[in-house]
């Protein structure tokens, strides 16, 4: 208990939290901008995958009418992009 002022484990936890909050508030702007840029690039993968799936559906089904191809491409885009986005969102430590 020496140097802890009788705070116990809770006092240690609060001290760590204060250091974390103080450290987060004094980050350089370049670090924050770089993190935002990385976050933006993370979402390029789901959108690109969804678009690729949609284009492949349209190219691979020339014998089907245009509105059915559009409907299938839209379903493929939503499904592929949604699955990829959900995976990336669950692996992001900032989402809470």
C-alpha positions in Angstrom: 0.0 0.0 0.0 3.0 2.3 0.0 2.6 5.1 -2.5 -1.0 4.1 -3.3 -2.7 6.4 -0.7 -5.1 3.5 0.1 -6.8 3.7 -3.2 -6.5 0.0 -4.0 -7.0 -1.5 -7.4 -9.7 1.0 -8.3 -7.2 3.8 -7.9 -4.8 2.1 -10.3 -7.5 1.6 -12.9 -8.6 5.3 -12.7 -5.0 6.4 -13.1 -4.6 4.3 -16.2 -7.8 5.7 -17.7 -6.7 9.3 -17.0 -3.4 8.6 -18.8 -5.3 7.1 -21.7 -7.6 10.1 -22.0 -4.8 12.6 -21.6 -2.8 10.8 -24.2 -5.7 10.7 -26.7 -6.3 14.5 -26.3 -2.8 15.5 -27.2 -2.3 13.4 -30.3 -0.7 15.3 -33.2 -3.1 16.2 -36.0 -1.1 14.2 -38.5 -1.7 11.0 -36.5 -5.4 11.7 -36.4 -5.5 12.5 -40.2 -3.5 9.3 -41.0 -6.0 7.2 -38.9 -8.9 8.7 -40.8 -7.2 8.1 -44.1 -6.6 4.4 -43.2 -10.3 4.1 -42.1 -11.4 5.5 -45.4 -9.2 3.0 -47.3 -10.6 0.1 -45.2 -14.1 0.7 -46.7 -12.7 0.6 -50.3 -12.4 -3.2 -50.1 -16.2 -3.9 -49.5 -17.3 -1.4 -52.1 -14.8 -2.7 -54.6 -15.7 -6.4 -53.9 -19.4 -5.6 -54.3 -18.9 -3.7 -57.5 -16.8 -6.6 -58.9 -19.5 -9.1 -58.0 -22.1 -6.9 -59.7 -20.1 -6.5 -62.9 -19.4 -10.2 -63.1 -23.1 -11.0 -62.7 -23.9 -8.6 -65.5 -21.2 -9.9 -67.8 -21.9 -13.6 -67.0 -25.6 -13.4 -67.7 -26.0 -11.9 -71.3 -29.0 -14.2 -72.0 -31.2 -12.7 -69.2 -33.2 -9.5 -69.6 -31.6 -6.3 -68.4 -33.9 -5.7 -65.4 -33.3 -9.2 -64.0 -29.5 -8.7 -64.5 -29.7 -5.4 -62.7 -31.7 -7.0 -59.9 -29.2 -9.8 -59.5 -26.3 -7.4 -59.6 -27.9 -5.2 -56.9 -28.4 -8.3 -54.7 -24.8 -9.4 -55.2 -23.5 -5.9 -54.5 -25.5 -5.6 -51.3 -24.6 -9.1 -50.1 -20.8 -9.0 -50.9 -20.3 -5.4 -49.7 -22.4 -6.0 -46.6 -20.5 -9.1 -45.6 -17.1 -7.5 -46.1 -18.2 -4.3 -44.3 -19.6 -6.3 -41.3 -16.3 -8.2 -41.1 -14.3 -5.0 -41.1 -16.6 -3.3 -38.7 -16.3 -6.2 -36.2 -12.5 -6.1 -36.4 -12.3 -2.3 -35.8 -11.3 -1.6 -32.2 -12.9 2.0 -32.4 -16.5 0.9 -32.8 -17.2 0.4 -29.2 
